[in-house]
Amino acid sequence: HSLQTPEQVLMERSSPEPDAQAPGPSYSLDDYDTKNLDSGDIEIVMAQASCSPQAAIDALHKHDNIVDAILALVDDQEAEEAAQRDSVLTKCCGTVDGQGSSSKS
């Protein structure tokens, strides 16, 4: 994943393409426990980590800043993807390293 700085995200959002209207979000932050959080921070975490509002909110509550929240979410996503790959390799090939479990002596 390529991370952008919060400033880059805000600049992209403040300068939409001509004649292009971004659709409104399909959620409302009013439906979530956002106390002590800035809605802009939640939006940035969601955009950078490609996550749900609840995941962004949970990460922001758990971590001290936006960067740590994003990194934690991205790390979690990468670990989950690696576990899924390992599971497929184990089912397919009998081992995670792809070498197979049988060996000839």
Secondary structure as GFF3:
##gff-version 3
##sequence-region A 1 105
A	DSSP	alpha_helix	6	14	.	.	.	ID=ss1
A	DSSP	three_ten_helix	29	31	.	.	.	ID=ss2
A	DSSP	alpha_helix	39	49	.	.	.	ID=ss3
A	DSSP	alpha_helix	53	62	.	.	.	ID=ss4
A	DSSP	alpha_helix	66	93	.	.	.	ID=ss5
###
